[in-house]
């Protein structure tokens, strides 16, 4: 990033970006809601855990 021509470093101030840091003073109204557990997703998580544990055991010489 190029420096300003007057030689001073430029920084954002709170007045320019607001309290949220995104340029708006509005409070976001988005919430993350928990969803239902799918068998396919749980299977892939369990498979990933098993592969990671197997790789760790192999790397440590247990297998």
Buried (B, 14 or more C-beta within 10 A) or exposed (E): EEEEEEEEEEEEEEEEEEEEEEEEEEEEEEEEEEEEEEEEEEEEEEEEEEEEEEEEEEEEEEE
